[in-house]
Amino acid sequence: MIVFILFATMLTAIAAGLIVIPLIRPLRTQMPPAHWAALLACVVLVGGSAGLYMKFSNWSWRRNPGVDSPQSPIEQIIDHLDAHPKDLDGWLKLGKSYVILQEYPLAVRAFRHADHLVGGRSAPALIGEAEAMILIHDSSLDGQAGALIERALAIDPDSPKALFFGAAEAMRRGDLPLAKARFSKLLAMNPPPDVQIVLKREIAAINAKLAGKKPASAVKAPKPVRG
């Protein structure tokens, strides 16, 4: 828009010059140069063209993007972080927002930055990063994602989400006693009834395996929980 305005201003100046210069140039006749007419023509041409454009243009000249125009929540978070780059909660909110938008690589970066702010001691950031990595590859807790969950549990052993993912990771690598201990600890926290049903089923399946029996249900790694 700025380039257009500059170009339009240049054309207006050229047009004004074509009209004004003949009016102020000394004439060979007895008539004096028309200075006032030249000034009036210049004002009418420049001011009138600007006024007509502002009248009939569909551009909102009064809109201030920083004040009047609405911003999306994620834009508000980014603006806040520009002013407060060390806000841990802000970076966690940014990561969660990117997960909702399915921008998983950006979510990984936001959660990783949040963790770096506190020297690698943020359990929510580690869990969020692990979830985003799982969603990127549409896979289980293999590799780095599982390692992040273990780090989160070392920081916050009572994190429900970390316990849930950590139990699934323990089952993946065949550590059934540890998986049972984590599921049991999570069950003792009195989660919602539907979650209790899942936990009791998984614990029963682990008990059956430990007893050398065929499990009542196939145990699957949980999918990431968004939000």
Helices and strands as residue ranges (DSSP letters): H 2-24, H 35-56, H 73-83, H 88-100, H 104-117, H 123-137, H 144-155, H 160-172, H 176-188, H 193-210
